[in-house]
């Protein structure tokens, strides 16, 4: 059985999908981009600021499911420019304990929704 996860502390979906779905004890999040959930405007001043907004959005979705970043077992990061990898990592790593950080892949892509520079999705376990 699946349970739809929604919070107004993260951006509302902009298409036919949900912020996350809890199936059993596994949470599958949709990709988050740097939309401010209050204004639904993009926060793209710098790649660091954009990454922080994405991670704060993801934090809100995890919390809506009763989880934290400690529950995350897998992250997928889509970026427009692999040259931003170190800057993205410098923000991303502040949300995890390095000893228990999730598995992850980072992939450079040709384009992302709303022409953002980064999108992150996660899988977490209760």
Long-range contacts (C-beta under 8 A, 24 or more apart in sequence): 5-61, 5-64, 5-65, 6-64, 7-60, 7-61, 7-63, 7-64, 8-37, 9-37, 9-60, 9-63, 9-64, 10-37, 10-57, 10-58, 10-60, 10-61, 10-64, 11-35, 11-36, 11-37, 11-40, 11-57, 12-37, 12-40, 14-113, 19-61, 19-64, 20-61, 20-64, 20-65, 22-65, 25-125, 25-126, 26-123, 26-124, 26-125, 26-126, 27-62, 27-65, 27-67, 27-71, 27-122, 27-123, 27-124, 27-125, 27-126, 28-121, 28-123, 29-58, 29-61, 29-62, 29-121, 29-122, 29-123, 29-124, 30-121, 31-76, 31-78, 31-113, 31-119, 31-120, 31-121, 32-57, 32-58, 32-61, 32-119, 32-120, 32-121, 33-57, 33-112, 33-113, 33-114, 33-116, 33-118, 33-119, 34-116, 34-118, 35-114, 42-114, 42-116, 44-116, 44-117, 46-87, 47-84, 47-87, 47-88, 47-117, 47-118, 48-87, 48-88, 48-90, 48-91, 50-116, 50-117, 50-118, 51-87, 51-88, 51-91, 51-92, 51-118, 52-91, 54-118, 54-119, 54-120, 55-91, 55-92, 55-95, 55-120, 58-120, 58-122, 59-95, 62-122, 62-124, 65-124, 66-126, 67-124, 67-126, 69-95, 69-96, 70-97, 70-100, 71-124, 71-125, 71-126, 72-96, 72-102, 72-122, 72-123, 72-124, 73-102, 73-103, 73-123, 73-124, 73-125, 74-102, 74-103, 74-104, 74-122, 74-123, 75-102, 75-103, 75-104, 75-105, 75-120, 75-121, 75-122, 76-104, 76-105, 76-107, 76-120, 76-121, 76-122, 77-104, 77-105, 77-106, 77-107, 77-118, 77-119, 77-120, 78-106, 78-107, 78-108, 78-109, 78-112, 78-118, 78-119, 78-120, 79-106, 79-107, 79-108, 79-109, 79-117, 79-118, 80-108, 80-109, 80-111, 80-112, 80-116, 80-117, 80-118, 81-108, 81-117, 82-106, 82-108, 84-117, 84-118, 88-118
